[in-house]
Amino acid sequence: MTIEKKTVKGDVRVSTDVIAQYAGLEAMGCFGIVGMGAMSAKDGIVKLLRNDKLSRGVSVNVRDSHVTIDFHVIVAYGVSIQAVAENLINNVVYQVESFTGMTVDKINVLVEGVRVID
């Protein structure tokens, strides 16, 4: 899906995949996030995604310049999931709103797994 904004000097088109990748990169910078998770429909196993596949663990919906983002994350063992989720939400809302100029209405954090960090 592509979001289009008309300006005086021309049109701007941004793919929701770009927003998903940007949001995924910002989420990876948050304390306690080990990675993005993707559920395999075939076998029901959550897989840890590499940095080049971060947008697969992020879903972006845009309606009338309002953004909703779903994150499927894997968190570090021993951290407060609530604190990690609040940190992710605050950071991503600020960064995505600055990046796109759109309003982030809602962020859903779905914890798909826990992983021990070496």
C-alpha positions, 0 to 999 in steps of 0.5 A: 500500500502507498500513502500519497500526500499532495503538496504545492510543489508536487506529490509524495508517495510513501510505501507502508513497507518503508514505514514498517521498516523504519518502525522496526529499526527504531524498535530494535534500538529499544532496551529489552527488544532482542528482535522481531518475530514472525509466526510461521503459518505452516508450523506455528513456530516463531522465528527470530528475524534478522535485521534485513527482514524487520518489516516482516515482524511489523504491520502498518495500517494507515487511514486518513494520515493516522497510523496503527502499528503492530509489532511482533517482538521477542524480548530479553529474558529477565526484563519487565515486559511492561517497561519494554513495551512502554519504552518501545511505544513512546520511542516509535510514536515520536520517531514515526511521527517525526519521520512521516508527519502523520499521527500514530494513533495506536501501537500494539506490542505482541510478545511472541517469545522470550530469549536469553541474551548471552 
